[in-house]
Each structure stands twice: as structure tokens, then as C-alpha cells.
Amino acid sequence: MGPLIEQVLDEIRGAWRFRWLAVGVAAAAAFVGWLIVFALPDRYEATATVFVDTRTALKPVLQNLTIDQDVNAQLNYVRESLLAGPQLLEIAKETGVIPASGIDPREQDYLLDDMQKRVDISVRSAGATANSEERNTGTIYDIAYRDTDRSRGLRVVQRLLDALVNETLGGKRAGSEHAQQFLGTQIKDYEQRLRDAENRLAAFKAQHIGLLPTEQGGYSAELQKQMDAIDDVKGKLAIARSRKAALERELHGDVAVEAAGTIAPATGPGGIVAGADIATQIAQTQARLDELLLKFTDKYPDVIAAREQLKELKRRQAEEIARLRQGDPAAIAATRAGSNPVFQNVQLALTQANTDIADLTTELGQHEAKAAELRRLLDTAQQVEAQYNQLNRDYDVNKAQYTALLQSYEKARLGERADDAGSVRFEIVQPPSADFVPVSPRRTLSLAGVLLAAIAAGGGLAYGLHRLNPVVTSPAGLAELTGAAVLGTVGVAFPELEARKARQDRLRLSLAAAALLASFVVAVILSVSGYRLTP
């Protein structure tokens, strides 16, 4: 056997000396406790359940057309007000919880506080177990009240139920009326504000006509628009000038050389054909010179004349090409370059380029002048534009607020008519009822608890007396106390007599415990039968 078990057994044997005192104390405590339990008054619980349906047939029809007042908030307000002093005092006097003739204020406060603790108004959703789409199907209010008088409890629950329904509807109507009155006052105020804002805006427009921003923007926006236009025109002008330069280079370059041609004189030396261009004349003169050289020497006069004529023609050809490169009209006319299709196309394109440059230059001047004028007026225009925008903002704010208030007022009026038509429905799921069996106290459990507590008290007393008057009950305990080894133990002189006395003692103790248990059974039977002690 372990030391701990031996120590526990020593404690039990030591406390066993006071067993009869423990039994007596336990019995006395049990009887006193049972008397107290029998003296406790029975309390009956009256309950009622009401279902509040806010999803009537009018709800879908009036959605977004009326101000949806929070019925649950109104119900919660009424619920809290029912538990407040004035409302609860009125109900207590009407139902007889507090005498209507009046009592001492302290006693009245005590009764009222006790009544408030016994009233329970709980709230739960009708779709608490459904999915999220069905949770807003309504609210269930459970009203419960406990009282020693069953009929009085029913009266209290009935009165609370009536107050919850009637005052919720009445408060909802009163709230709607107050909201309409408030909205009406605010509408008149904002109507005057809107009228004043309109007058200020009209006067400002008349005073600063010509400086006000247009639909396209103010002066800053217009100036930016002109600057963008200037940049755009400058870009186009640069492209046009570049194209003109390219056409001039083309016209005074290879095109001029290819188109070069002149009309020869009507008669010319050496039988040159009249009307031929210089290139043809040069070719004809070169052919004639070659023919003469076959017949004559270089000193022959006709050969010398042909050479001089060929030289003169080449000189004239070079001069005409040079004048064509410079764009000389006389050279163009003399050489018939104007009749060349390529030369004509280039000349037309050059003319169009000059026209485009002139138009773009004029447009650029207009935009620059407009931009300069806008820069001159920009400071004044910005101040005017800022004041104008401020007046517009004031007007828009007042107009938006006025419109919103007017819509809310119409919704409130429509909502009041919807309430009169029954937009909220109260349905009594369970009328006030109370079981004939009291709900408290739970006497059987209380009687059993008293018995267990009495037994614990007796055992505790025995153990406490043992601790106050300790004894040694075993050799091990003696060895531990003295620190000396125990060599042996001496038994009693008449062991059989002592054993018989012990058995008789245990029998008497068992009879006492059985009597206590039988008393508990009798107490339970009396409790179930309805026996009570009236203080």
C-alpha cells in the first residue's frame, strides 16, 4: 500500500470518530434546507409569441417609391421602452403587480425592479435556419414573464403584447408625421435658397456677358485650344514649305533640262529648219558640219561657218537652261518648257504649294491674334470664371438638396398611406398562455442538492474536528510522528466483542443514513403532491 493511500486512510479513520455528530449535523441541515425549499413560492411562466411580417404584398410594389422605415428598429425601441420605468410602472399597476392605491416609494421601486428582471422579450429571425435569401422573411418576438400568480402572469404578458403591437404602429405613424413636418420645413428653406442662388447667377451673367465660359470650356481651355491650333498650323506650314522647296528643286533641276526647248528663227544660216528647237538645230548643224568635213578641209569657209554656228547654238542652249533653272518665264516660253507635261505637273504642284502656304500663313496669324487676345483677357476671365463656377456650384448643391428633399417628402407621404393600407402585419403565433405546472423552483433538484450539501457539511465537520483533535490510527502514522521504528502492535483484549460492537455501530449508522434517505423520498413525494409552506 502506498504512503499516500495510507495517509488518506489515517485521515478517514480519524474523522470516523465524529461520525454520529456528522450524521446529526447532516440530518439537521437537510431538514432545514428542505423546509426552505418547501417555503419557496411557485413561479408560473406565461408566454406569448408574435410574428412581425414586413414583406407584405405592398413591399414589392412600393420598392424604391417610399421611405422604408425600419420597423425592427421601432420594435426594438418599443421593447426597450416597455422595460423602462414609466411604461413598466403603468403595466404593473394595471395588472396588479403593484397596488393601484399606491405604496411606499422604496417598496414600489423594489417591486418594479423585480418585475423588470422577470420580464423577457427576445427577438429571433423567422428564417434563422433558412438560406440567406429567406432570412428577411420576418421577425418573431417571444414574450415571457414569471409570477407566483399564474393569472396575473397571463395579464402581464397580454398587456406587454398589446403595447408591443399598438405602440409600434403608433410610433411608426408618429415618426412618419414628424418626418413629413421636418421635410416640409426644409423644403421651404431650400426653395428660398434655390431662388436666391438663381437670382445671383442671373445677375452675374448679365454683368459679365462675353467673359463667361462656354460649353466648350473657359478662357484657359480656349487659350489651350488656340495654342494647340497654332502648333498644328505651324506643323502643316513647315510641311508645305518643305514640299515647295522640293518642287522648286525639281522644277529647276532635271525637269527643266529635260523640258528645255526653243523655237529657232524663221530663217537661219545653213538651211536650218524654221521653228525647230535648239537641240534639233544643234543636231542638224552637227550633221551638216560632218557632211562638209567629208568634202572640204577645216579651212573651208562653210566648215568654219558651221563650226561657229554650232558653237553659238550650244551657248544659247546653256543660257536657256540656266534661265529655266532660275524659273525665267521668258525662257520657259522661248523653250516651250510650259508645254511639257512633266514640267506642267511640277509647276501646278508648286502653285498649289504656294497657295497652301499663303492659306496656312493667314490661318496662323488668326490663331496667334486670338491667342494674344485671350492672354490679355486671361487674368480677368479667370476671376470671372472662378466666381461663375462658385455660383454654379452653390446653385447645383441647393437644387440637388431641394430635389432630394422633395423626393423624400413624396416617399414619406406615400409610405404613410402604405402603412394605413397595412404594409406591416402582426400575427399572434401563440396567444398568452401559461402551464399549470410551475417552472421554478425545481424542487426535486433543489431537495437533492440540499441533501448532498448536508452530507458534505457533516463530513466536513467531522474532518475539521479531526484536524483540531488529531490522533494516531496506524503504526505507520506513529512511526512518521515520532521518527522511531515500530517493532510491533498490541491488539485489544476481547477482539470478538470489539468486532461485534463495530458491526452494531455500522448497522445503526446505516439505519440513520437510510432514514435520512427515506426522509428525502418523502420530501420529494410531498413536493410533487403540491405541499408547500406558506411564510
C-alpha positions as CSV (number, residue, x, y, z in Angstrom):
1,M,0.0,0.0,0.0
2,G,1.4,3.4,-1.0
3,P,2.2,6.1,1.5
4,L,-0.5,8.4,0.1
5,I,-3.2,5.8,0.4
6,E,-2.1,5.0,4.0
7,Q,-2.3,8.8,4.8
8,V,-5.8,9.1,3.3
9,L,-7.0,6.1,5.3
10,D,-5.5,7.6,8.5
11,E,-7.5,10.8,7.8
12,I,-10.7,8.9,7.3
13,R,-10.2,6.8,10.5
14,G,-9.5,10.0,12.4
15,A,-12.6,11.7,11.1
16,W,-14.7,8.5,11.7
17,R,-14.6,9.2,15.5
18,F,-17.1,12.0,14.9
19,R,-19.4,10.1,12.6
20,W,-22.5,10.5,14.8
21,L,-22.1,14.2,15.1
22,A,-21.6,14.4,11.4
23,V,-24.9,12.4,10.8
24,G,-26.7,14.6,13.2
25,V,-25.5,17.8,11.6
26,A,-26.2,16.4,8.1
27,A,-29.8,15.5,9.1
28,A,-30.4,18.8,10.8
29,A,-29.0,20.8,7.7
30,A,-31.1,18.6,5.4
31,F,-34.3,19.2,7.2
32,V,-33.7,22.9,7.5
33,G,-32.8,23.1,3.8
34,W,-35.9,21.1,2.8
35,L,-38.1,23.4,4.8
36,I,-36.6,26.4,3.0
37,V,-37.2,24.7,-0.4
38,F,-40.9,24.0,0.6
39,A,-41.2,27.6,1.6
40,L,-40.1,28.9,-1.8
41,P,-43.1,30.2,-3.8
42,D,-44.0,28.5,-7.1
43,R,-43.5,30.6,-10.2
44,Y,-45.5,30.2,-13.3
45,E,-44.2,31.3,-16.7
46,A,-46.7,33.0,-19.1
47,T,-45.5,33.3,-22.7
48,A,-46.7,34.7,-26.0
49,T,-45.3,34.8,-29.5
50,V,-45.9,37.4,-32.2
51,F,-44.8,37.3,-35.8
52,V,-43.9,40.6,-37.5
53,D,-44.2,40.4,-41.3
54,T,-42.6,43.3,-43.1
55,R,-42.7,41.6,-46.5
56,T,-46.4,42.1,-47.3
57,A,-47.8,42.3,-50.9
58,L,-47.2,46.1,-50.9
59,K,-43.5,45.8,-50.3
60,P,-42.5,44.8,-53.9
61,V,-44.9,47.3,-55.4
62,L,-43.7,50.2,-53.3
63,Q,-40.0,49.3,-53.5
64,N,-37.9,52.4,-54.1
65,L,-41.1,54.5,-54.1
66,T,-41.4,55.1,-50.3
67,I,-39.1,55.7,-47.4
68,D,-38.7,52.3,-46.0
69,Q,-38.9,52.9,-42.2
70,D,-37.0,50.3,-40.1
71,V,-39.9,48.5,-38.3
72,N,-37.4,46.4,-36.4
73,A,-35.7,49.5,-35.0
74,Q,-39.1,50.8,-33.9
75,L,-39.9,47.4,-32.4
76,N,-36.6,47.4,-30.5
77,Y,-37.3,50.9,-29.3
78,V,-40.8,49.8,-28.0
79,R,-39.3,46.7,-26.5
80,E,-36.8,48.8,-24.5
81,S,-39.4,51.3,-23.5
82,L,-41.6,48.6,-22.2
83,L,-38.9,47.7,-19.7
84,A,-38.3,51.3,-18.7
85,G,-39.7,52.8,-15.5
86,P,-42.8,54.8,-16.6
87,Q,-44.1,52.3,-19.1
88,L,-43.4,49.3,-16.8
89,L,-45.0,51.1,-13.8
90,E,-48.2,51.6,-15.8
91,I,-48.4,48.0,-16.8
92,A,-47.6,46.9,-13.2
93,K,-50.4,48.9,-11.8
94,E,-52.9,47.8,-14.5
95,T,-52.1,44.1,-13.9
96,G,-52.0,44.2,-10.1
97,V,-48.2,43.6,-9.7
98,I,-48.2,46.9,-7.8
99,P,-51.3,48.0,-5.9
100,A,-53.1,50.8,-7.7
101,S,-53.8,52.6,-4.4
102,G,-50.1,53.3,-4.0
103,I,-47.4,52.0,-1.7
104,D,-44.1,53.2,-0.2
105,P,-41.8,54.5,-3.0
106,R,-39.0,52.2,-1.9
107,E,-41.2,49.2,-1.9
108,Q,-42.6,50.3,-5.3
109,D,-39.1,50.6,-6.7
110,Y,-38.2,47.1,-5.4
111,L,-41.3,45.5,-6.9
112,L,-40.7,47.3,-10.2
113,D,-37.1,46.2,-10.4
114,D,-38.1,42.6,-9.5
115,M,-40.7,42.7,-12.2
116,Q,-38.3,44.0,-14.8
117,K,-35.9,41.1,-14.0
118,R,-38.7,38.6,-14.6
119,V,-39.8,40.0,-18.0
120,D,-38.0,38.6,-21.0
121,I,-38.7,39.9,-24.5
122,S,-36.5,38.1,-27.0
123,V,-36.1,38.5,-30.8
124,R,-35.3,36.0,-33.5
125,S,-35.4,35.8,-37.2
126,A,-38.2,33.8,-38.8
127,G,-35.8,32.5,-41.4
128,A,-32.9,31.8,-39.0
129,T,-32.4,28.3,-40.3
130,A,-33.0,29.1,-43.9
131,N,-30.7,30.3,-46.6
132,S,-29.6,33.9,-46.9
133,E,-32.4,34.8,-49.3
134,E,-35.1,33.8,-46.8
135,R,-33.7,35.3,-43.7
136,N,-35.6,38.6,-44.2
137,T,-39.0,36.9,-44.2
138,G,-40.0,38.4,-40.8
139,T,-39.2,38.7,-37.1
140,I,-40.5,36.7,-34.2
141,Y,-40.8,38.3,-30.8
142,D,-41.2,36.0,-27.7
143,I,-42.6,37.5,-24.5
144,A,-42.2,35.6,-21.2
145,Y,-43.0,36.6,-17.7
146,R,-42.7,34.7,-14.4
147,D,-45.0,35.3,-11.5
148,T,-46.2,33.5,-8.4
149,D,-49.8,34.1,-9.6
150,R,-50.5,32.4,-12.9
151,S,-53.5,34.5,-13.8
152,R,-51.5,37.7,-13.1
153,G,-48.7,36.5,-15.3
154,L,-51.1,36.0,-18.1
155,R,-52.4,39.5,-17.7
156,V,-48.9,41.0,-17.7
157,V,-48.0,39.1,-20.9
158,Q,-51.2,40.2,-22.6
159,R,-50.6,43.8,-21.7
160,L,-47.0,43.6,-23.0
161,L,-48.2,42.1,-26.2
162,D,-50.8,44.8,-26.8
163,A,-48.3,47.5,-26.0
164,L,-45.7,46.0,-28.4
165,V,-48.2,45.9,-31.3
166,N,-50.1,49.1,-30.8
167,E,-47.1,51.3,-29.8
168,T,-45.1,50.1,-32.7
169,L,-47.7,51.0,-35.2
170,G,-48.5,54.2,-33.4
171,G,-44.8,55.1,-33.2
172,K,-44.3,54.4,-36.8
173,R,-47.1,56.7,-37.8
174,A,-45.9,59.4,-35.4
175,G,-42.4,59.1,-36.8
176,S,-43.7,59.4,-40.4
177,E,-45.7,62.6,-39.4
178,H,-42.7,64.1,-37.7
179,A,-40.5,63.3,-40.8
180,Q,-43.0,64.9,-43.1
181,Q,-43.1,68.1,-40.9
182,F,-39.4,68.3,-40.9
183,L,-39.1,67.7,-44.6
184,G,-41.7,70.3,-45.3
185,T,-39.8,72.9,-43.3
186,Q,-36.5,72.0,-45.0
187,I,-38.2,72.1,-48.5
188,K,-39.3,75.7,-47.9
189,D,-35.9,76.7,-46.7
190,Y,-34.1,75.2,-49.6
191,E,-36.7,76.6,-52.0
192,Q,-35.8,80.1,-50.9
193,R,-32.1,79.2,-51.1
194,L,-32.5,78.0,-54.6
195,R,-34.4,81.1,-55.6
196,D,-31.6,83.3,-54.2
197,A,-29.0,81.3,-56.0
198,E,-30.8,81.6,-59.3
199,N,-31.1,85.4,-58.9
200,R,-27.4,85.7,-58.1
201,L,-26.5,83.6,-61.1
202,A,-28.7,85.6,-63.5
203,A,-27.3,88.9,-62.2
204,F,-23.7,87.7,-62.6
205,K,-24.4,86.5,-66.2
206,A,-25.8,89.9,-67.1
207,Q,-22.9,91.7,-65.6
208,H,-20.1,89.7,-67.2
209,I,-21.6,88.8,-70.5
210,G,-18.9,87.9,-73.0
211,L,-16.4,86.8,-70.3
212,L,-18.3,83.7,-69.2
213,P,-17.1,80.3,-70.1
214,T,-18.9,78.5,-72.9
215,E,-20.0,74.9,-73.2
216,Q,-16.6,74.1,-74.7
217,G,-14.8,75.5,-71.6
218,G,-13.4,78.7,-70.2
219,Y,-10.7,81.1,-71.3
220,S,-8.0,78.8,-70.2
221,A,-9.4,75.9,-72.2
222,E,-9.9,78.2,-75.2
223,L,-6.3,79.5,-75.0
224,Q,-5.0,76.0,-74.8
225,K,-7.2,75.2,-77.8
226,Q,-5.7,78.1,-79.8
227,M,-2.1,77.1,-78.8
228,D,-2.8,73.6,-80.0
229,A,-4.2,75.0,-83.2
230,I,-1.1,77.2,-83.6
231,D,1.2,74.2,-83.2
232,D,-0.9,72.2,-85.6
233,V,-0.8,75.0,-88.3
234,K,2.9,75.5,-87.8
235,G,3.5,71.9,-88.4
236,K,1.4,72.0,-91.6
237,L,3.2,75.1,-92.7
238,A,6.6,73.6,-92.3
239,I,5.4,70.6,-94.3
240,A,4.1,72.9,-97.1
241,R,7.3,74.9,-97.2
242,S,9.4,71.7,-97.3
243,R,7.2,70.5,-100.2
244,K,7.6,73.8,-102.0
245,A,11.3,73.7,-101.7
246,A,11.4,70.2,-103.1
247,L,9.2,71.1,-106.0
248,E,11.4,74.2,-106.8
249,R,14.5,72.0,-106.7
250,E,12.8,69.5,-109.0
251,L,11.5,72.3,-111.4
252,H,14.9,74.0,-111.6
253,G,16.8,70.8,-111.9
254,D,16.5,67.8,-114.2
255,V,12.9,68.6,-115.2
256,A,13.9,72.0,-116.6
257,V,16.8,70.4,-118.5
258,E,14.5,67.7,-120.0
259,A,11.8,70.2,-120.9
260,A,14.2,72.7,-122.4
261,G,13.5,73.7,-126.0
262,T,13.3,76.9,-128.0
263,I,11.8,78.0,-131.3
264,A,14.5,78.6,-134.0
265,P,14.3,81.8,-136.1
266,A,12.2,81.7,-139.2
267,T,15.3,81.6,-141.4
268,G,18.7,80.6,-140.4
269,P,22.1,80.1,-141.8
270,G,23.0,76.9,-143.5
271,G,19.3,75.9,-144.3
272,I,18.2,75.3,-140.7
273,V,14.6,74.4,-140.5
274,A,12.5,77.2,-139.0
275,G,10.6,76.5,-135.8
276,A,13.0,73.7,-134.7
277,D,14.2,73.8,-131.1
278,I,17.8,74.4,-130.2
279,A,18.6,70.7,-129.6
280,T,17.3,69.9,-133.1
281,Q,19.2,72.8,-134.6
282,I,22.4,71.6,-132.9
283,A,21.8,68.1,-134.2
284,Q,21.1,69.4,-137.8
285,T,24.2,71.8,-137.7
286,Q,26.4,68.9,-136.4
287,A,25.1,66.7,-139.3
288,R,25.8,69.4,-141.8
289,L,29.3,70.0,-140.4
290,D,30.1,66.4,-140.6
291,E,28.9,66.3,-144.2
292,L,31.1,69.4,-145.1
293,L,34.1,67.8,-143.5
294,L,33.8,64.8,-145.8
295,K,34.2,67.2,-148.8
296,F,36.3,70.1,-147.6
297,T,39.1,70.8,-145.2
298,D,38.8,72.7,-141.9
299,K,39.9,75.9,-143.7
300,Y,36.9,75.8,-146.0
301,P,34.7,78.9,-145.2
302,D,31.5,76.8,-145.0
303,V,33.2,74.5,-142.4
304,I,34.3,77.4,-140.4
305,A,30.8,79.0,-140.5
306,A,29.2,75.7,-139.5
307,R,31.6,75.4,-136.6
308,E,30.8,79.0,-135.4
309,Q,27.0,78.3,-135.8
310,L,27.3,75.1,-133.7
311,K,29.2,76.9,-131.0
312,E,26.6,79.7,-130.9
313,L,23.8,77.2,-130.7
314,K,25.4,75.4,-127.7
315,R,26.0,78.7,-126.0
316,R,22.3,79.7,-126.4
317,Q,21.3,76.2,-125.2
318,A,23.3,76.6,-122.0
319,E,21.9,80.1,-121.4
320,E,18.3,78.9,-121.8
321,I,18.9,76.0,-119.4
322,A,20.3,78.4,-116.9
323,R,17.3,80.7,-117.2
324,L,15.0,77.7,-116.9
325,R,16.7,76.7,-113.7
326,Q,16.0,80.1,-112.3
327,G,12.4,80.0,-113.4
328,D,12.5,82.7,-116.0
329,P,9.1,83.0,-117.7
330,A,10.6,84.2,-120.9
331,A,12.9,81.2,-121.0
332,I,10.0,78.9,-120.3
333,A,8.1,80.5,-123.2
334,A,11.0,80.6,-125.5
335,T,12.0,76.9,-124.9
336,R,8.4,75.6,-124.9
337,A,9.0,74.0,-121.5
338,G,5.5,75.0,-120.4
339,S,4.1,72.6,-123.0
340,N,6.0,69.7,-121.4
341,P,3.5,67.5,-119.2
342,V,6.1,66.8,-116.5
343,F,7.1,70.4,-116.3
344,Q,3.4,71.4,-116.2
345,N,2.6,69.0,-113.3
346,V,5.5,70.2,-111.3
347,Q,4.6,73.8,-111.9
348,L,0.9,73.2,-110.9
349,A,2.1,71.4,-107.7
350,L,4.3,74.3,-106.9
351,T,1.5,76.8,-107.4
352,Q,-0.7,74.7,-105.1
353,A,2.1,74.6,-102.5
354,N,2.3,78.4,-102.7
355,T,-1.4,78.7,-102.2
356,D,-1.4,76.3,-99.2
357,I,1.5,78.3,-97.7
358,A,-0.4,81.5,-98.1
359,D,-3.6,80.0,-96.5
360,L,-1.7,78.5,-93.6
361,T,0.2,81.7,-93.0
362,T,-3.2,83.6,-92.8
363,E,-4.7,80.9,-90.5
364,L,-1.6,81.0,-88.3
365,G,-1.9,84.8,-88.0
366,Q,-5.5,84.5,-87.0
367,H,-4.8,81.9,-84.3
368,E,-1.9,83.9,-82.9
369,A,-4.0,87.0,-82.8
370,K,-6.8,85.1,-81.0
371,A,-4.2,83.7,-78.5
372,A,-2.8,87.1,-77.8
373,E,-6.3,88.5,-77.1
374,L,-7.1,85.5,-74.8
375,R,-3.8,86.1,-72.9
376,R,-4.8,89.7,-72.4
377,L,-8.1,88.8,-71.0
378,L,-7.0,85.7,-69.2
379,D,-6.5,87.2,-65.7
380,T,-9.9,88.9,-65.7
381,A,-11.6,85.9,-67.3
382,Q,-10.1,83.5,-64.7
383,Q,-11.6,85.6,-61.9
384,V,-14.9,85.8,-63.6
385,E,-14.8,82.1,-64.4
386,A,-14.0,81.2,-60.7
387,Q,-16.9,83.3,-59.4
388,Y,-19.2,81.8,-62.1
389,N,-18.2,78.3,-61.1
390,Q,-18.7,79.0,-57.4
391,L,-22.2,80.4,-58.2
392,N,-23.0,77.3,-60.3
393,R,-21.8,75.0,-57.5
394,D,-24.0,76.8,-55.0
395,Y,-26.9,76.6,-57.3
396,D,-26.3,72.9,-58.1
397,V,-26.0,72.0,-54.4
398,N,-29.2,73.8,-53.5
399,K,-31.0,72.3,-56.4
400,A,-29.8,68.7,-55.6
401,Q,-30.7,69.1,-52.0
402,Y,-34.1,70.6,-52.9
403,T,-34.8,67.8,-55.3
404,A,-33.8,65.1,-52.8
405,L,-35.9,66.6,-50.1
406,L,-38.9,66.8,-52.4
407,Q,-38.5,63.2,-53.4
408,S,-38.1,62.2,-49.7
409,Y,-41.3,64.1,-48.8
410,E,-43.3,62.4,-51.5
411,K,-41.9,59.0,-50.4
412,A,-42.8,59.8,-46.8
413,R,-46.4,60.6,-47.8
414,L,-46.7,57.5,-49.9
415,G,-45.2,55.4,-47.1
416,E,-47.8,56.8,-44.6
417,R,-50.6,55.8,-46.9
418,A,-49.0,52.4,-47.3
419,D,-48.9,52.0,-43.6
420,D,-52.6,52.7,-43.4
421,A,-53.1,50.1,-46.0
422,G,-51.2,47.5,-44.0
423,S,-47.6,47.4,-45.1
424,V,-46.6,45.8,-41.8
425,R,-48.5,42.8,-40.4
426,F,-48.6,41.5,-36.8
427,E,-49.7,37.9,-36.4
428,I,-50.2,36.3,-33.0
429,V,-48.5,33.0,-33.3
430,Q,-49.1,32.0,-29.7
431,P,-51.5,33.9,-27.5
432,P,-50.7,34.4,-23.9
433,S,-50.6,31.0,-22.1
434,A,-49.1,29.5,-19.0
435,D,-48.7,25.9,-17.9
436,F,-50.4,24.8,-14.6
437,V,-47.1,23.3,-13.6
438,P,-44.7,25.8,-12.1
439,V,-41.4,26.3,-13.9
440,S,-39.4,27.3,-10.8
441,P,-38.1,26.4,-8.4
442,R,-37.1,22.9,-9.5
443,R,-37.9,21.4,-6.1
444,T,-36.7,17.8,-6.8
445,L,-33.3,19.0,-7.9
446,S,-33.3,21.5,-5.0
447,L,-34.1,18.8,-2.5
448,A,-31.4,16.6,-3.8
449,G,-28.9,19.4,-3.8
450,V,-29.8,20.2,-0.2
451,L,-29.3,16.5,0.8
452,L,-25.9,16.4,-0.9
453,A,-24.9,19.7,0.7
454,A,-26.0,18.5,4.1
455,I,-23.9,15.3,3.7
456,A,-20.9,17.4,2.6
457,A,-21.4,19.7,5.6
458,G,-21.5,16.7,8.1
459,G,-18.4,15.2,6.5
460,G,-16.6,18.5,6.5
461,L,-17.5,19.0,10.2
462,A,-16.1,15.5,11.1
463,Y,-12.9,16.1,9.2
464,G,-12.5,19.6,10.8
465,L,-12.9,18.2,14.3
466,H,-10.3,15.5,13.5
467,R,-7.9,18.2,12.3
468,L,-8.5,20.0,15.6
469,N,-8.0,16.8,17.7
470,P,-5.7,14.6,15.7
471,V,-4.9,11.0,16.8
472,V,-2.6,8.3,15.5
473,T,-4.6,5.4,14.0
474,S,-1.8,3.2,12.4
475,P,1.8,2.1,13.1
476,A,3.0,3.9,10.1
477,G,1.4,7.2,11.4
478,L,3.1,6.6,14.7
479,A,6.5,6.0,13.1
480,E,6.1,9.1,11.0
481,L,5.1,11.2,14.0
482,T,7.9,10.0,16.4
483,G,10.6,9.2,13.9
484,A,11.2,5.8,15.7
485,A,10.7,2.4,14.3
486,V,7.6,0.5,15.4
487,L,8.5,-3.1,16.2
488,G,5.0,-4.4,16.8
489,T,1.4,-3.7,17.8
490,V,-0.7,-4.9,20.7
491,G,-4.4,-5.8,19.9
492,V,-7.4,-5.5,22.1
493,A,-8.2,-7.9,24.9
494,F,-11.5,-9.1,23.5
495,P,-11.4,-8.8,19.8
496,E,-14.7,-10.5,19.1
497,L,-16.5,-8.1,21.5
498,E,-14.9,-5.2,19.8
499,A,-15.9,-6.5,16.3
500,R,-19.5,-7.1,17.5
501,K,-19.7,-3.5,18.8
502,A,-18.3,-2.2,15.5
503,R,-20.9,-4.1,13.5
504,Q,-23.7,-2.8,15.7
505,D,-22.4,0.7,15.3
506,R,-22.2,0.4,11.5
507,L,-25.8,-1.0,11.5
508,R,-27.1,1.9,13.5
509,L,-25.2,4.3,11.2
510,S,-26.7,2.6,8.1
511,L,-30.2,2.9,9.6
512,A,-29.6,6.6,10.3
513,A,-28.5,7.1,6.7
514,A,-31.5,5.1,5.4
515,A,-33.8,7.2,7.5
516,L,-32.3,10.3,6.0
517,L,-32.7,8.9,2.5
518,A,-36.3,7.9,3.3
519,S,-36.9,11.4,4.5
520,F,-35.6,12.7,1.2
521,V,-38.0,10.4,-0.7
522,V,-40.9,11.6,1.5
523,A,-39.9,15.2,0.8
524,V,-39.9,14.6,-2.9
525,I,-43.3,12.9,-2.8
526,L,-44.8,15.8,-0.8
527,S,-43.2,18.3,-3.2
528,V,-44.7,16.6,-6.2
529,S,-48.1,16.4,-4.5
530,G,-48.1,20.1,-4.1
531,Y,-47.5,20.6,-0.4
532,R,-45.9,24.0,0.4
533,L,-45.0,26.0,3.4
534,T,-46.5,29.5,3.4
535,P,-44.3,32.0,5.2
